[in-house]
Amino acid sequence: MARDDLFVSSQSPHQRTFDGVPFPAVLSPNPAAPIHTITQFEDAIQAEKASLESLIKSSGAVLFRGFPVHTAADFNQTVEAFGYEELPYVGGAAPRSNVMGRVFTANESPPDQKIPFHHEMAQVAEFPSKLFFFCEQEPKSGGETPVVLSHHIYNKMKEKYPDFVEKLEEHGLIYIRVLGEGDDPSSPIGRGWHSTFMTKDKAVAEERAARLEMKIEWTPEGARTIMGPIPAVKFDKSRNRKIWFNSMVAAYTGWSDSRNDPTKAVKFGDGSLLPADVVNDCLNILEEECVAIPWKQGDVLLIDNWAVLHSRRSFEPPRRVLASLCK
């Protein structure tokens, strides 16, 4: 754990313990050595980088609470202090806006919509290894970002549905999404192809899609993207375990708008349909095993995308949570 003179371990009544490790880890400033400025926070992160890396590896997610992070600029400096390389948001489905630097809004879908559990950008070949969230304005109610350990979900699913998991590991998944030209803020997957591929040129979009191992079929309204077959279970070499690395539940239960039927958004890699009862029970397992700590203004949540799935609960506005993705 980080050295006690800079960070102290805190507890939340919402935390859970897995294999003796609190999840997520929660760190706060030491009252005996308070951190008053964002520069002091940056310096503390850099001084304790090795300890923080060890903590994120053991816990999978770290919530920094009570530090002087007040604005998007403060958040940008916090992310920079960790030294991770930025990952451009190319190929993702969520509507987002760049706020400044490497800071974006989190998914801008309407507050009454839930965003199901997923690993960030699991449906494309290049995905972030780390992601940060920052609560600039806490919601009146709801709006948590629940987190759940991916290897734990794999083990639960393997135990309950061995044949399903065997087929999933053998064939992987295919993801299909229909995009308009421009963004649709009413949809949780409303990112149009212009912003998805950061161009209005179809040839450039095709080139960028190919780099993500994605196919594009052009339609009168926009585009149809096909991703896969892509593995739905990965092996985390750093922790020596299999992980439930996919967006199966998110696609099957949440990729719904005027263009997309969620039950057709994801299939087995051999083209066969997923059993609805198993997918829906997987959603239940995710909800049962997750941790949802209510946001407080100034919170920064660091997630290891190789270890943890996340989601978003519906909320009563206002709520403003910002995000940053790292290679």
DRENSEDREN-604151 format. One record per residue: residue in one letter; z, x, y of N, C-alpha, C in turn; residue number from 1. Coordinates in steps of 0.1 Angstrom, whole numbers, plus 5000, padded with zeros to 4 digits. Each point is the difference from the previous one (the first is absolute). Layout:
<pts>
- A,Z,X,Y,Z,X,Y,Z,X,Y,NUM $
...
</pts>
This chain:
<pts>
- M,5000,5008,4988,5000,4992,5012,5000,5009,5012,1 $
- A,4996,4994,5012,4999,5007,5012,5014,5005,5004,2 $
- R,5001,5011,5007,5013,5006,5003,5008,4991,5009,3 $
- D,5013,4999,4997,5009,4991,5007,5001,5001,5015,4 $
- D,4997,5012,5005,5002,5002,5015,4988,4994,5007,5 $
- L,4989,4996,4994,4989,4994,5007,4998,4985,4996,6 $
- F,5000,4998,4987,4999,4986,4994,5011,4997,4991,7 $
- V,5004,4987,5000,5010,4995,4991,4994,4989,4992,8 $
- S,5004,4999,4987,4995,4989,4992,5008,4988,5003,9 $
- S,4992,4989,5002,5006,4987,5003,4998,4990,4988,10 $
- Q,5007,4989,5001,4998,4990,4990,4996,4987,5006,11 $
- S,4992,4992,4992,4996,4987,5004,5004,4991,4989,12 $
- P,5005,4988,5003,5003,4990,4989,4988,4996,4992,13 $
- H,4988,5003,5005,4987,4996,4993,4996,5011,4991,14 $
- Q,5005,5012,5001,4996,5011,4991,5002,4997,4985,15 $
- R,4993,5006,4992,5002,5000,4985,5001,5014,4995,16 $
- T,5005,5002,4988,5001,5013,4994,4991,5000,4987,17 $
- F,4991,5010,4999,4992,5001,4988,5002,5015,4995,18 $
- D,5004,5001,4987,5003,5013,4994,5010,5008,5009,19 $
- G,5010,4993,5006,5010,5007,5007,4996,5004,5015,20 $
- V,4988,4996,5004,4995,5004,5013,4999,4987,5009,21 $
- P,5006,5000,5012,4998,4989,5009,4986,4998,5004,22 $
- F,4996,4987,5001,4986,4997,5004,5000,4989,5010,23 $
- P,4993,5002,5011,4996,5012,5005,5012,5009,5006,24 $
- A,4998,5012,5002,5010,5008,5007,5000,4996,5014,25 $
- V,5012,5000,5006,5002,4996,5014,5007,5012,5007,26 $
- L,4994,5005,5011,5006,5011,5008,5002,4996,5014,27 $
- S,5011,5004,5005,5004,4997,5014,5005,5013,5007,28 $
- P,5001,5000,5013,5005,5012,5007,5015,5002,4997,29 $
- N,5004,5013,5000,5014,5003,4998,5007,4997,5013,30 $
- P,5010,4991,5001,5007,4998,5012,5006,5012,5007,31 $
- A,5003,5010,4991,5006,5013,5005,4990,5009,5007,32 $
- A,4987,4997,4997,4989,5008,5005,4989,4991,5004,33 $
- P,5002,4991,5010,4990,4990,5003,4986,5005,5004,34 $
- I,4990,4992,4997,4987,5004,5004,4996,4990,5011,35 $
- H,4998,5005,5012,4998,4991,5012,4986,4998,5004,36 $
- T,4991,5010,4997,4986,5000,5004,4991,5001,4989,37 $
- I,4987,4996,5003,4990,5001,4989,4997,5014,4997,38 $
- T,5002,5009,5009,4998,5015,4998,5010,5005,4990,39 $
- Q,5013,4995,5002,5010,5004,4991,4998,4995,4986,40 $
- F,4995,4988,4999,4996,4994,4987,4989,5008,4993,41 $
- E,4990,5004,5008,4989,5008,4995,5005,5013,4994,42 $
- D,5009,5007,5008,5006,5013,4996,5008,4998,4987,43 $
- A,5007,4989,4999,5008,4998,4988,4991,4998,4988,44 $
- I,4990,4993,5001,4990,4998,4989,4994,5013,4996,45 $
- Q,4996,5008,5010,4994,5013,4996,5010,5009,4994,46 $
- A,5012,5000,5005,5011,5009,4994,5003,4996,4986,47 $
- E,4999,4987,4997,5004,4995,4987,4989,4995,4991,48 $
- K,4988,5006,5003,4988,4995,4993,5001,5001,4985,49 $
- A,5005,5012,4995,5001,5002,4986,5010,4989,4993,50 $
- S,5011,4998,5007,5010,4991,4995,4994,4985,5000,51 $
- L,4993,4997,5011,4994,4987,5000,4989,4998,4990,52 $
- E,4992,5010,4997,4990,4999,4990,5007,4998,4986,53 $
- S,5011,5007,4998,5007,4998,4987,5005,4985,4999,54 $
- L,5005,4995,5011,5005,4986,5000,4989,4990,4998,55 $
- I,4989,5002,5006,4989,4990,4998,4995,5001,4986,56 $
- K,5000,5012,4994,4996,5001,4986,5010,4993,4990,57 $
- S,5012,5001,5003,5010,4994,4991,5002,4985,5002,58 $
- S,4998,4996,5012,5003,4985,5003,4987,4992,5001,59 $
- G,4989,5006,5005,4987,4993,5002,4998,4994,5014,60 $
- A,5011,4997,5007,4999,4995,5013,5013,5003,5008,61 $
- V,4998,5003,5013,5012,5004,5008,4999,4991,5013,62 $
- L,5011,4993,5003,5001,4993,5012,5008,5008,5010,63 $
- F,4994,5003,5012,5008,5007,5011,5004,4989,5009,64 $
- R,5013,4999,5002,5006,4989,5008,5010,5006,5011,65 $
- G,4998,4995,5012,5009,5005,5011,4995,5012,5008,66 $
- F,4988,5004,4998,4995,5011,5007,4992,4996,5013,67 $
- P,4998,5009,5009,4994,4996,5013,4985,4998,5000,68 $
- V,4995,4991,4991,4986,4997,4999,4998,4986,5007,69 $
- H,4994,5000,5012,5000,4987,5007,4986,4995,5002,70 $
- T,4990,5009,5001,4986,4997,5003,4990,5005,4990,71 $
- A,4988,4996,5002,4989,5005,4991,4999,5015,5002,72 $
- A,5002,5005,5012,4999,5014,5003,5011,5008,4992,73 $
- D,5012,4994,5000,5011,5006,4992,4997,5001,4986,74 $
- F,4994,4989,4995,4997,4999,4986,4989,5010,4996,75 $
- N,4990,5002,5009,4989,5009,4998,5006,5014,4999,76 $
- Q,5010,5004,5008,5007,5013,5000,5008,5001,4987,77 $
- T,5006,4990,4996,5008,5000,4987,4991,5003,4988,78 $
- V,4988,4994,4999,4991,5002,4989,4995,5014,5001,79 $
- E,4996,5005,5012,4995,5014,5002,5011,5010,4995,80 $
- A,5012,4997,5002,5011,5010,4997,5000,5003,4985,81 $
- F,4996,4991,4992,5000,5002,4985,4988,5009,4996,82 $
- G,4990,5001,5008,4989,5010,4997,4990,4995,4990,83 $
- Y,5000,4987,4997,4990,4995,4991,4986,4998,5007,84 $
- E,4989,5003,4993,4987,4998,5006,4997,4985,5000,85 $
- E,4994,4995,5011,4996,4986,5002,4989,4996,4990,86 $
- L,5001,4988,4995,4990,4994,4992,4993,4989,5008,87 $
- P,4987,5001,5003,4993,4990,5008,5000,4987,4991,88 $
- Y,5001,4988,5007,5000,4988,4993,4986,4995,4997,89 $
- V,4994,5006,4991,4986,4996,4996,5000,4994,4986,90 $
- G,4995,4987,4999,4999,4994,4987,5011,4990,4998,91 $
- G,5011,5000,5008,5011,4990,4998,4996,4986,5004,92 $
- A,5007,4990,4995,4996,4986,5003,5008,4994,5012,93 $
- A,5011,5005,5003,5009,4993,5010,4995,5002,5014,94 $
- P,5000,4990,5008,4997,5001,5014,5011,5008,5008,95 $
- R,4996,5011,5006,5009,5009,5007,4994,5004,5013,96 $
- S,5008,5003,5010,4995,5005,5013,5007,5014,5003,97 $
- N,4992,5009,5005,5006,5013,5003,5008,4999,5013,98 $
- V,5012,5004,5000,5009,4999,5011,5000,5012,5009,99 $
- M,5001,5012,4993,4999,5013,5007,5000,5010,4989,100 $
- G,4994,5012,5003,5001,5011,4990,4997,4996,4986,101 $
- R,5010,5002,4991,4998,4997,4986,5008,4987,4997,102 $
- V,5003,4992,5010,5008,4988,4998,4991,4987,5000,103 $
- F,5002,4992,4990,4992,4987,5000,5010,4989,4998,104 $
- T,4996,4988,5004,5008,4988,4996,5000,4999,4985,105 $
- A,5010,4994,4994,5000,4996,4986,4991,4988,4999,106 $
- N,4998,4995,4988,4991,4989,4998,5003,4988,5010,107 $
- E,4989,4996,5007,5002,4991,5011,4997,4985,4996,108 $
- S,5001,4997,4987,4998,4987,4995,5011,4991,5005,109 $
- P,4998,4986,5001,5009,4991,5006,5014,5001,4994,110 $
- P,5010,4997,5008,5014,5001,4996,5004,4991,4988,111 $
- D,4993,4989,4998,5004,4991,4989,4995,5005,4987,112 $
- Q,4992,5010,5000,4994,5005,4987,5008,5012,4995,113 $
- K,5002,4999,4987,5006,5012,4993,4989,5010,4996,114 $
- I,5004,5012,5000,4990,5010,4995,5006,5005,4987,115 $
- P,4993,4998,4988,5006,5003,4987,5002,5016,4998,116 $
- F,5007,5003,4990,5003,5014,4997,4987,5008,4996,117 $
- H,5000,5012,5005,4988,5009,4998,5004,5014,5003,118 $
- H,4993,5009,4994,5000,5014,5004,4989,5001,5011,119 $
- E,5003,5007,5011,4991,5000,5011,4986,5006,4996,120 $
- M,4990,4992,5002,4986,5004,4997,4998,5004,4986,121 $
- A,5007,4993,4991,4998,5004,4985,4987,4996,4995,122 $
- Q,4993,4991,5008,4987,4996,4995,4988,5009,5004,123 $
- V,5003,5011,5007,4990,5010,5003,5003,5014,4995,124 $
- A,4991,5008,4999,5002,5013,4994,5009,5010,5008,125 $
- E,4999,4999,5014,5008,5008,5008,5011,4992,5007,126 $
- F,5013,5002,4996,5011,4992,5005,5010,5009,5006,127 $
- P,5010,4995,5008,5010,5009,5005,5011,5004,4990,128 $
- S,5005,5011,5001,5011,5004,4992,5014,4996,5006,129 $
- K,5000,4999,5013,5012,4996,5007,4996,4989,5011,130 $
- L,5009,4991,5003,4997,4991,5011,5013,4997,5007,131 $
- F,4999,4999,5013,5012,4997,5009,4998,4986,5006,132 $
- F,5012,4993,5001,5000,4988,5008,5011,5001,5010,133 $
- F,4998,4994,5012,5010,5001,5011,5001,4986,5006,134 $
- C,5013,4996,5001,5003,4987,5006,5002,5001,5015,135 $
- E,4989,4997,5007,5001,5000,5015,5007,4988,5005,136 $
- Q,4998,4988,4994,5007,4988,5004,5003,4992,4987,137 $
- E,5013,4998,4998,5004,4994,4987,4998,4985,5001,138 $
- P,4997,4993,4989,4997,4986,5000,5013,4992,5002,139 $
- K,4997,4987,5005,5012,4991,5001,5006,4997,4986,140 $
- S,4991,4999,4990,5004,4998,4986,4989,5004,4991,141 $
- G,5004,5004,4988,4990,5004,4990,4993,5013,5003,142 $
- G,4988,5001,4995,4992,5012,5004,5003,5013,4994,143 $
- E,5009,4999,4989,5003,5013,4994,4988,5006,4993,144 $
- T,5001,5013,4998,4990,5008,4992,5006,5004,4987,145 $
- P,5000,4991,4990,5007,5003,4987,4993,5012,4993,146 $
- V,5008,5008,4993,4995,5011,4993,5005,4999,4985,147 $
- V,4992,5006,4991,5003,5000,4986,4995,5013,4993,148 $
- L,5007,5005,4991,4996,5012,4993,4989,4998,4990,149 $
- S,4989,5007,5002,4988,4997,4992,5002,5003,4985,150 $
- H,5007,5011,4996,5002,5003,4986,5009,4990,4993,151 $
- H,5009,4994,5008,5009,4990,4995,4991,4988,4996,152 $
- I,4991,4996,5008,4991,4988,4998,4991,5003,4988,153 $
- Y,4995,5013,4999,4992,5003,4988,5008,4998,4987,154 $
- N,5012,5005,5000,5008,4999,4988,5003,4986,4997,155 $
- K,5003,4992,5010,5003,4985,4997,4988,4993,4995,156 $
- M,4988,5003,5006,4988,4994,4995,4996,5005,4986,157 $
- K,5002,5012,4997,4996,5006,4987,5009,4994,4989,158 $
- E,5013,4998,5004,5009,4994,4990,4997,4985,4997,159 $
- K,4996,4993,5011,4998,4985,4998,4986,4997,4996,160 $
- Y,4990,5007,5005,4986,4997,4997,4992,5013,4995,161 $
- P,5004,5005,4989,4994,5013,4995,4985,4999,4999,162 $
- D,4994,4989,4994,4986,4999,4998,4993,5000,5014,163 $
- F,5005,4992,5009,4994,5000,5014,5000,5013,5006,164 $
- V,5011,5007,4999,5001,5014,5007,4990,5010,4993,165 $
- E,4999,4998,4987,4991,5009,4992,4986,4998,5005,166 $
- K,4996,4988,5001,4986,4997,5005,4998,5004,5015,167 $
- L,5011,4999,5008,4999,5004,5014,4998,5015,5000,168 $
- E,5008,5008,4992,4999,5014,5000,4986,5005,4994,169 $
- E,4995,4992,4991,4987,5004,4994,4988,4997,5010,170 $
- H,5000,4989,5007,4989,4996,5007,5001,5000,5016,171 $
- G,5013,5001,5004,5002,5000,5015,4996,4986,5006,172 $
- L,4998,5000,5013,4997,4988,5007,4988,5001,5009,173 $
- I,4993,4989,5003,4989,4999,5009,5005,4991,5012,174 $
- Y,4999,5005,5012,5003,4992,5012,4988,4995,5007,175 $
- I,4999,4988,5004,4988,4994,5007,5005,4993,5013,176 $
- R,4994,5004,5011,5005,4994,5013,4987,4997,5008,177 $
- V,5000,4988,5006,4989,4996,5009,5005,5001,5014,178 $
- L,4992,5008,5008,5004,5003,5014,4990,4994,5010,179 $
- G,5005,4995,5011,4992,4997,5011,4996,5012,5008,180 $
- E,4993,4998,5011,4996,5012,5008,5013,5004,5008,181 $
- G,5006,4991,5008,5011,5003,5008,5013,4996,4993,182 $
- D,5011,5004,5006,5013,4997,4994,5004,4986,5001,183 $
- D,5007,4995,4990,5005,4986,5000,5016,5001,5000,184 $
- P,5006,4998,5012,5015,5002,5000,5007,4989,4993,185 $
- S,4993,4989,4996,5007,4989,4993,5002,5003,4985,186 $
- S,4994,5011,4996,5000,5004,4985,5008,5013,4998,187 $
- P,5008,5000,4989,5007,5013,4997,4990,5011,4995,188 $
- I,4988,4996,4996,4990,5010,4997,4987,4998,5009,189 $
- G,5003,4997,5012,4989,4996,5009,4993,5012,5007,190 $
- R,5002,5012,4996,4993,5011,5006,4985,4999,4997,191 $
- G,4992,4999,5011,4985,5000,4998,4995,5013,4996,192 $
- W,4987,5000,4996,4994,5013,4996,4998,5010,5011,193 $
- H,4999,4995,5012,4998,5009,5011,5013,5009,5002,194 $
- S,5012,4994,4999,5012,5008,5001,5004,5007,4987,195 $
- T,4997,4993,4989,5003,5006,4987,4994,5014,4998,196 $
- F,4987,5001,5005,4993,5012,4998,4998,5008,5013,197 $
- M,5006,4994,5011,5000,5007,5013,4986,5003,5005,198 $
- T,4991,4990,4999,4986,5001,5004,4993,4986,5000,199 $
- K,4990,4999,5008,4991,4988,5000,4987,5003,4993,200 $
- D,4999,5012,4995,4987,5005,4994,5002,4998,4985,201 $
- K,4991,4992,4994,5001,4997,4985,4999,5013,4992,202 $
- A,4991,5008,5004,4997,5013,4992,5013,5008,5000,203 $
- V,5006,5001,5012,5013,5008,5001,5011,4993,4992,204 $
- A,5000,4987,5000,5010,4993,4992,4998,5003,4985,205 $
- E,4988,4999,4996,4997,5003,4986,5004,5014,4996,206 $
- E,4998,5010,5009,5003,5013,4997,5016,5002,4999,207 $
- R,5007,4993,5009,5015,5001,5000,5005,4993,4988,208 $
- A,4994,4989,4996,5004,4992,4988,4998,5009,4988,209 $
- A,4989,5007,4999,4997,5008,4988,5011,5011,4999,210 $
- R,5004,5006,5011,5011,5010,4999,5013,4994,4995,211 $
- L,5002,4987,5001,5011,4994,4995,4998,4994,4986,212 $
- E,4988,5003,4994,4995,4995,4987,4999,4985,5000,213 $
- M,4996,4995,5011,4999,4985,5002,4985,4996,5002,214 $
- K,4997,4989,4995,4986,4995,5001,5000,4989,5011,215 $
- I,4989,4999,5008,4999,4989,5010,4987,4992,4996,216 $
- E,5002,4987,5000,4988,4991,5000,5000,4992,5013,217 $
- W,4989,5000,5007,4999,4994,5013,4997,4985,4998,218 $
- T,5007,4992,5008,4998,4985,5000,4996,4995,5014,219 $
- P,4995,4988,5001,4997,4995,5014,5012,5000,5009,220 $
- E,5012,4998,4994,5013,4999,5008,5006,5013,5002,221 $
- G,4997,5010,4992,5006,5013,5001,4998,5009,4988,222 $
- A,5010,5002,4992,4999,5009,4989,5009,4996,4988,223 $
- R,4996,5004,4989,5009,4998,4988,5002,5014,4994,224 $
- T,5013,5004,4999,5003,5014,4995,5006,4999,4986,225 $
- I,4996,5009,4992,5004,5001,4986,5006,5013,4997,226 $
- M,5012,5001,4996,5007,5012,4998,5005,5001,4985,227 $
- G,4995,5010,4993,5005,5002,4987,4988,5000,4989,228 $
- P,5004,5001,4988,5014,5000,4995,5008,5011,5005,229 $
- I,5013,4998,5004,5009,5010,5005,5013,4998,4992,230 $
- P,5007,5012,4997,5012,4999,4993,5010,4991,5006,231 $
- A,5007,4992,4992,5011,4991,5005,5014,5006,4997,232 $
- V,5000,5010,4991,5012,5007,4997,4997,5015,5002,233 $
- K,5008,5007,5008,4998,5014,5002,5012,5008,4994,234 $
- F,4998,5013,4999,5011,5009,4996,5005,5008,5012,235 $
- D,5012,4999,5003,5006,5007,5011,5005,5014,4995,236 $
- K,4992,5010,5002,5003,5013,4994,5013,5006,5006,237 $
- S,5003,4997,5013,5012,5006,5006,5013,4994,4994,238 $
- R,4999,4988,4995,5012,4994,4994,4999,4998,4985,239 $
- N,4988,5003,4994,4998,5000,4986,5002,4986,4994,240 $
- R,4993,4990,5007,5001,4986,4995,4988,4992,5004,241 $
- K,4998,4989,4993,4989,4991,5003,5004,4990,5011,242 $
- I,4991,4996,5008,5003,4991,5011,4990,4988,5000,243 $
- W,5004,4989,5006,4993,4988,5000,4991,5000,5013,244 $
- F,4990,5009,5000,4993,5003,5013,4988,4991,5001,245 $
- N,5002,4989,5006,4989,4990,5001,5003,4990,5011,246 $
- S,4990,4992,5003,5002,4989,5009,4996,4987,4993,247 $
- M,5003,4999,4987,4996,4989,4992,5007,4987,5005,248 $
- V,5013,5000,5001,5007,4988,5005,4996,4996,5014,249 $
- A,4998,5011,5009,4996,4997,5014,4987,4993,5000,250 $
- A,4990,5006,4992,4987,4994,5001,4999,4986,4993,251 $
- Y,5007,4999,4989,4999,4987,4992,5007,4989,5007,252 $
- T,5011,5003,5008,5008,4989,5006,4998,5000,5015,253 $
- G,4994,5010,5006,5000,5001,5015,4987,5002,5006,254 $
- W,4990,5004,4993,4987,5002,5006,4992,4987,5002,255 $
- S,5006,4991,5008,4995,4987,5002,4996,4997,5014,256 $
- D,4988,4996,5003,4996,4996,5013,4987,4992,4998,257 $
- S,4993,4997,5011,4988,4991,4999,4989,5007,4992,258 $
- R,5001,5013,4999,4989,5008,4993,5004,5004,4985,259 $
- N,5013,5000,4997,5004,5006,4988,5009,4990,4991,260 $
- D,4997,5000,4987,5008,4993,4990,5008,5010,4993,261 $
- P,5014,5000,5002,5008,5011,4995,4999,5001,4984,262 $
- T,4997,4989,4993,5000,5001,4986,4987,5008,4995,263 $
- K,4990,5002,5009,4988,5007,4997,5000,5014,5007,264 $
- A,5011,5003,5007,5000,5012,5008,5004,5013,4991,265 $
- V,5005,4997,4989,5004,5012,4991,4998,4996,4985,266 $
- K,4994,5009,4993,4998,4998,4986,5003,5012,4992,267 $
- F,5001,4999,4987,5000,5012,4991,4988,5008,5002,268 $
- G,5001,5013,4998,4988,5009,5002,4988,4997,4991,269 $
- D,5002,4992,4989,4989,4996,4992,4994,4987,5004,270 $
- G,5005,4995,5011,4994,4987,5006,5007,4988,4996,271 $
- S,5009,5001,4990,5007,4988,4995,5011,4995,5010,272 $
- L,5004,4988,5000,5009,4994,5009,5014,5003,4997,273 $
- L,5009,5001,5010,5014,5003,4997,5007,4987,4996,274 $
- P,5010,5001,4992,5007,4988,4996,5010,4996,5011,275 $
- A,4998,4988,5006,5008,4995,5011,5015,5001,4998,276 $
- D,5004,4996,4988,5014,4999,4997,5007,5014,5001,277 $
- V,4993,5010,4995,5005,5014,5000,5001,5005,5014,278 $
- V,4989,4998,5008,5000,5004,5014,5011,4994,5008,279 $
- N,5002,4987,4998,5010,4992,5007,5014,5005,4996,280 $
- D,5002,5003,4987,5013,5005,4996,5002,5014,5005,281 $
- C,4990,5008,5002,5001,5013,5006,5006,4999,5014,282 $
- L,4994,4990,5007,5005,4997,5014,5015,4997,4999,283 $
- N,5004,4992,4990,5015,4996,4999,5008,5013,4998,284 $
- I,4995,5009,4991,5007,5012,4997,5002,5009,5012,285 $
- L,4989,5001,5008,5001,5008,5012,5010,4994,5010,286 $
- E,5000,4987,5001,5010,4994,5009,5015,5002,4995,287 $
- E,5001,4999,4987,5014,5001,4994,5005,5015,5002,288 $
- E,4991,5009,4999,5005,5014,5000,4999,5007,5014,289 $
- C,4996,4993,5010,4998,5006,5013,5013,5001,5008,290 $
- V,4999,5008,5011,5011,5001,5010,4993,4996,5013,291 $
- A,5007,4991,5008,4995,4996,5013,5011,5002,5010,292 $
- I,5000,5010,5008,5010,5003,5010,4994,4994,5014,293 $
- P,5007,4991,5006,4995,4994,5013,4998,5011,5010,294 $
- W,4989,4999,5007,4997,5010,5011,5010,4999,5011,295 $
- K,5003,5012,5006,5007,5001,5013,4991,5008,5009,296 $
- Q,5000,4997,5013,4992,5007,5009,5003,5015,5000,297 $
- G,4989,5008,4999,5002,5014,4999,5000,5006,4986,298 $
- D,5000,4992,4990,4999,5004,4986,4987,5008,4998,299 $
- V,5001,5010,4992,4988,5007,4995,5001,5001,4985,300 $
- L,4990,4995,4993,5000,5000,4985,4989,5009,4995,301 $
- L,5004,5010,4992,4991,5009,4994,4998,4996,4985,302 $
- I,4988,4998,4996,4997,4996,4986,4991,5010,4993,303 $
- D,5004,5004,4989,4992,5008,4991,4990,4991,4993,304 $
- N,4988,5000,5003,4990,4990,4994,4998,5003,4986,305 $
- W,5004,5011,4994,4999,5003,4986,5011,4994,4992,306 $
- A,5010,4995,5008,5012,4996,4993,5004,4985,5002,307 $
- V,4995,4994,5011,5005,4988,5005,4989,4990,5004,308 $
- L,5001,4988,4995,4992,4989,5006,5007,4993,5011,309 $
- H,4993,4994,5009,5006,4993,5011,4993,4987,5003,310 $
- S,5007,4991,5007,4994,4987,5004,5005,4996,5014,311 $
- R,4997,4988,5004,5005,4994,5012,5003,4986,4999,312 $
- R,5012,4996,5004,5004,4986,4999,4996,4993,5013,313 $
- S,4999,4987,4999,4996,4992,5012,5012,5001,5010,314 $
- F,4997,4996,5013,5011,5003,5010,4998,4990,5011,315 $
- E,5011,4999,5008,5000,4993,5013,4998,5010,5011,316 $
- P,4989,4999,5008,4997,5010,5010,5011,5000,5011,317 $
- P,5001,5010,5008,4991,5012,5000,5004,5010,4989,318 $
- R,4990,5008,4996,5002,5011,4991,4989,5010,5003,319 $
- R,5004,5013,5002,4989,5010,5001,5004,5012,4992,320 $
- V,4993,5002,4990,5002,5012,4991,4987,5008,5000,321 $
- L,5002,5013,5003,4989,5009,5001,4999,5009,4987,322 $
- A,4989,5006,4997,4998,5008,4988,4992,5012,5003,323 $
- S,5002,5010,4991,4992,5012,5000,4998,5005,4986,324 $
- L,4988,5004,4996,4996,5004,4987,4998,5015,4999,325 $
- C,5004,5006,4989,4999,5015,4999,4994,5003,4987,326 $
- K,4992,5011,5000,4993,5005,4988,5011,5005,4990,327 $
</pts>
